[in-house]
Amino acid sequence: MPPSTIALNDGTQAPWIAFGTGSALSGQDVSKPVALAIKNGFTHLDGAQKYKNEASLGAGIVASRKPRSQLYITTKLDALPPGATPQSALQESLRKLGVDYVDQYLVHLPTDHGDLQEVWRGMEEAQRSGLTESIGVSNFQPHHLEEILEVATIIPAVNQVRKFLLAVANKSLIRVSTQIEAHPYVWVDLKENLALHKEYNIVTSSYAGLTPIVRVENGPLDPVIEKIRARLQSTRGSPVSDSQVLIKWLKQNDVLVVTTSSKAERLRGYLDTENLPDLTEEEMDLIETTGATFYKRAFPGTWPQY
């Protein structure tokens, strides 16, 4: 069974979890990890020009023998060299990936570009050209979003483009997704972003969601996660991991999760998270309030304080 999907506000669906090819996989040959992820049930593949591995991502897709129609592929715009545009950069990505289009094309970092409005115009051109079914952003703070919304002109049509729809009062409508580092140890820091996403119907996609258990030793969430894990395991009657607890918390917060692993068992466990019993309201709140007592950002460079 493929992963379940998140109902998007333009009437389409997106897989709720993605296999990421960044972090430790950046600059690496990801053909085998990608093929392994697809073999074990992942259909959403999250790549980026900045990761310097799009060609091997494409090779992994070929090796999996999975039809393109059954996959959901994301890539992201890197800093542009002189003379390049978002569209020309995407054309190069498609050549490396070995596909005719991507499902989603995101501006990777707002700080990579001097003129975000001009970049967004270029993203719109890439979408209009049919090279991507959706355009969006990554690591954008509220003021970055507001900057591009001043010039956004893409008007949605049923089935024209897919993914996340942002309705802007007194403006045209644009389809946008946003991807940010999201987990309990930065949740408070994201409140302004999350409020804006809720106001404008932006679906949040996260990376580094397992930071509390893979990058923090003896953190305040450890005993909370263990208690919830034990409860879920007892209720379910089969093993539950700490990772599944955190992923379940993100999923119940309506976050699209990007994660990775080289272990088939872990990949299957991540996908199986949706089959766990739900966390209670008290457990959801406890993770959030405990997370607020400690701060840890895995990738501080993607979230400049200005």
Secondary structure, DSSP 8 states (H G I E B T S, - for coil): ----EEE-TTS-EEESEEEE--GGGTTS--HHHHHHHHHTT--EEE--GGGT-HHHHHHHHHHHT--GGG-EEEEEE----TT--HHHHHHHHHHHHT-S-BSEEEE--GGG-S-HHHHHHHHHHHHHTTSBS-EEEES--HHHHHHHHTT------TTTS-S-EE--TTS--EE--EEEE-STTTTGGGHHHHHHHHHHT--EEEE-TTHHHHT-SS-TTHHHHHHHHHHHHHHHTS---HHHHHHHHHHHTT-EEEE--S-HHHHHHHHHGGGS----HHHHHHHHHHHTT----S-GGGS---
